[in-house]
Amino acid sequence: MKAVIMAGGKGTRIASIANDVPKPMIRICGKPILEYQIENLRTCGLTEIIIVIGHLGNVIKDYFQDGRKWNVNIEYFVEDHPLGTAGALFKMPQLTEDFLLLCGDVIIDVDFNRFIAFHKKKKALASLMTHPNGHPYDSSLLVTEIMPPQQPGGMPEDTCRVTKWMNKEDERLYYKNRVNAGIEIISPELLKETLKNFVPRHPNEPDKIDLDRDVLKPNIKSGRIFAYDTPEYIKDMGTPERFYETSMDIEKGLVKARNLKNKQKAIFLDRDGTINKMVGFINKPEQLELIEGAGEAIKSINKSGYLAIVVTNQPVIARGECSFEDLQTIHDKIETALGKDGAFINAIYVCPHHTDKGFTGERPEYKCQCNCRKPKPGLLLQAAKEFNIDLSQSYMLGDSKRDIEAGKNANVKETFLVETNKENALLDTLQTVIF
């Protein structure tokens, strides 16, 4: 698969770092941003690269030349006038098969082969890499299709099919922190469909095409635009603050460590009483309130290189007191509140089962013994499988004995009991015992 890197940006927001080179050539820890991307591509076996250049493009061309030094083959496409974020794609005869598209100003270290496998499995027109981050309010968010359980006692399925694109200007209530990372795999078929509709509507600027507005969003209705979630390291260099944050992450080894080819470390967290206040069984979003300090605590996990993963028993499903849809809204509210604190959760795993019977409206299909209800370790084991987690290097934190037992049953490195509903209890435990 060919990789196309858009590297023509001027980088006006980061001009204080360097204004005499194109943004992708700004050096960070001794290397241009673009060099990190090329090395990442080569590691994944992606050696055919096209770099789109414009502003000060000669600096890029002089540095990388034909790519031989990096054991890749580099071609260049020169924008002699602005073509938008996608116009160049329509002028490249080389793009006869699905291709990977990157922005040249992003520090990444990802397993592209996982991404490619996902794209092929979905038979997508486009697959969009997504991730949670600590600034979702200045980011585009993607909403995906959630299918109800397909069998009795089953769980809802996230098909990853994009149904809605939320711009940062859009009014938002509660949302899943699923940020569009600006990394895509695109089919030439999508480009053909775009030309059918775009050119007749834009006779004066037929070649200035915006990727999001003109290519991706109009084709959501096709049902073949998918979101690929990853916890791997992706950070754009749009501001000096992010530049310095990334510099420190590179020096600490956190960037490479997050590649899913490597074993991950996680901090598993209970929900009720640990992150949000325990007020009985929560079945409505208005009942949920974060414990003071929970956002700061999870933010510290995000900065540490550990994954932040919630594992929670929710018998309200089996008892018939809460629907899966309402539970998702509750979790969206948690992610929204954490986003306001600059924090994020990598995943939430739920056990909906409960063996006790006799509740009005209970759902018999969920009244069963299972392997996921804590103190059993099923939720932790599922997360470990999906995120390539080394449980022996991970921790479990919760406010009950069953949380501690679940961690021990999963053979995590250590478990910690935090005081229920206590302000800053989670933060204090993380800072004094783990970090």
Order of alpha helices (4+ residues) and beta strands (2+ residues): beta-beta-beta-alpha-beta-alpha-beta-beta-beta-alpha-beta-beta-beta-beta-alpha-beta-beta-alpha-alpha-beta-alpha-beta-alpha-beta-alpha-beta-alpha-beta-alpha
